[in-house]
Amino acid sequence: MPSKKGIVAIIPARGSSKRIPGKNYKNFDGKPIIKNTIEKLKKSKIFSRIIVSTDSKKIASISKKYGAEIPFVRPKFLSNDKVLDGEVISHCIRFLLKESYQFDYVCSVYAPNPFLQIFDLKKGLKKIKLKKFDYVFSATSYRFPYFRSFTIANGGRVKMLFNKYKRTRSQNLKKIICDAGQFYWGHRKTWLKKEFPSRNSGVVEIPEWRYHDIDTFDDWKRAEIYKKYIK
């Protein structure tokens, strides 16, 4: 698939991270984790521009080195941990519109994304164009039967969340999927007008083994082990 004019990738990458310091540029498999993501987006030949929205000079320097654009410094009011990613994407879109840049589709891609696959990105683009969804994003099945889950009640005793499914066989339970946190396709106008996800959203399902939401050091270590095993 040749490069497409009017298709933009945006990588939201703050400099600060509470649970994993430097998460967006920390070395993974011997190189900054954002490098792998930028290089995959370039290799896909889908995008006319690959932009990193960051408030960090270090992330900006690394991103430029591997071929991404840093057309602006992310403002402070969009750089705290309470800001939603949709606000960051909308800010970048408005910046591009002020530049009079012509584009239709935007894909938000997280920096820590070692299991991102180009064919999944292409599936998402094809689906949002053909089905006219507001958004198309990566999703996967829960690893364990969701309706058989427990919480810890007073006194440390377990409490089943969905008691009516207590005697239901796991294979008969309804399939539940969750956001896989890899990529989010949306039309430019949708990002500006509709909160993610809207009711008119679709998904690209990825296998469970490629789902790694990296939020803690344990998540990071697990992802490193998987990566070595795959190699």
N, C-alpha and C positions, 0 to 999 in steps of 0.2 A: 504494500500500500504506500503510494508516494506521499510526500508532505502535503498537508491540506491547509490552504489559506482559510483563516477564520476559525481555527480550532486551537484553543489555548489550554495549557496545563498550568495550574497554580499549586505550588507546594507551600502550605503554611508552616513556618518553622520558627518558633520563638527561641530566643537565646536561653531563657531560664526554664528549668523543669524541676519541680519539687522532689518527685520520687526518684528520678534518674537524672542527676546533674549532667548537662550537656547531651541529653538524649538524642537530639537531632544531628549532632556531628560526632558523637562518640564512635570509636573504631569498632566495626563489626566485620569479622572475617578479614582483619588486617587493614581496613580502610574506612574512612568516614562513612557512616551508614547512609547519609544523604547522597553520597557519590553514586552508590548502586542505583538509587531511585532515579537520579538525573540521567544516568547513562541508559537505563531501561527506556525512559521516556524518549530520549534521543533515538535510540535504536528502533523504536516502534515506527518512526517516520509518520506518525499521526499528526503531530503538533507543529503549528506554524511558530509558536513561541512557548518557551518553558520559563515560567517566572517563579522566583522564590520570594515570598512575602516574609520578611524577617526584620527584627529590631537589633540583630546581632552582627557586629562587624566580622566576627570570626566565621559565622555561617555564610555571610555575604561573600567573603573572600574564597571560601571553599567552593561555594556554588558557582561563582564566576569561573574558577579554575577548571571546573568540569563541564562548563558549557551552558549554564543557566543564566538568565537575566536577573538583575537586581535594579529595576527602574526607579525604585523609591525605597526610603527607609520606613518601615512600618511605624505608624504613630504610637505614642505611649498609651493612648486610651484604648488601643486595640492589642496591647501587648501584655495584658494580665490574664491570669488563669480563669477568670470569670467570663471572658469574651467567647462567644460562640464562633465556630469556624465559618458559619454562613456570613457573619459580619465581616470577617477578614476577606472572604472571597468577593463579597459585594464591594468592598473598598477597592480592591484591585481592579474589578470590572469598571468601576466609575473612573478610575485613573486612566485606563485604556480608552474609555469613551472620550475623555477630555483630550486625549492624544489624537482623536479621530481615527483610531484603529478599527478596522472592520472585522468583526468576528461574530460567530453565532453560538458555538458550543464551548463550554468550559468544563474541564475535568479537574477536580480538586484531588490531590494525591498526597498522602502523608509521607514524611521523610523517612521514618523508620518502617521500611516496607520490603524486607529481604525476600519475601515470597511472592511479590507482585509478578504477574505474568502478562506478557504483551498480548497474547491471544484473548485474555479476559478483558483487557482494555478495549480491544477491537470489537468484542462481543457487545460490550456496553454501549459503544458508539453506534453500532449497527441497530441495536434495540431501541435506543432513544430516538433515532431518526425514523425507523420504520413504524414503531408503535406510538410515537408522539407522546411519550411519557414526559412528565415534568422533570423527573430525576430517574436515573438508573444507577444503582450502587451495588457493591460487592456484598454478598451475604453467605452465610453458611448455617448448617443445622447445629443445634445444641449438641454437645458431645454426650450428654446424659439426658434421659427422659425428663423434660422440664416439669411435667405434671406430677412427677413422683418426688419432687424436691421437698426439703425440710428447712425449718428455721429452728433456732434455739430459743425456747420460751423461758419463763421465770424458773429459777431453780436448776437451770441447765438441762431441762428435759427437752427432747425433740418434739416438734409440732409440725405435722404434715400441712403443707400450704393448700393442697387441693384434696381434701379428705374423700371426696366422692370418687376419686380415681384410685383409692387404696387397693381395690381388688381387681383393677383393670390391668390386663397384660400390657407390658411396655410396647409390644408390636402393634397394639390396637389403639395406642394413644395418637392424638393428632400431631402431625409434624409441625415443629416450631423452629423458625429460623431467626438468626440475629445478624446485626450489622457486622461485617467482617473487617471494617475499618481500613480498606485498601484504597478504594477510589470512589468518586462521586461525580457522575456525569450530570450536567444540567444545561439547559439553554440559558444564554446570557440574560434574557428577560426574566426567566424563572428565578434565577439566583437573586435578582433585584426585588422581586415582588412576592415570592412565596417561601414560607418557612420550610426548611428541610426536616423530615420528608413530607411531601404533600400526599394526599390520598391517591393521587394519580402518579404513583411511583412504581418502578419495576426493579428487578434485581438480576444480577448475574451470580448464580450459585457457584461457589468454589468448594473443593473438598475440605473436610475438617482438618486434615493434616497440614494444609497450607494456611490455616487461620491462626495467627499469632498476634494478639493484641499486646504490644509491648508497653506495659505501664509500670512494672516493677523489675527489680534486679532478677528475681526468679523467672519472670517472663523472658528477660533478655538472655539469661543462661540457657533456658529451654530452647529458644530460637537458635542460639549458637550450636547447640547439640544437634538439632534437626538439620541445620545447614551442613554440618560436617558429615552427617549420616547420608544426606542426599548426594553429596560429592562422591 
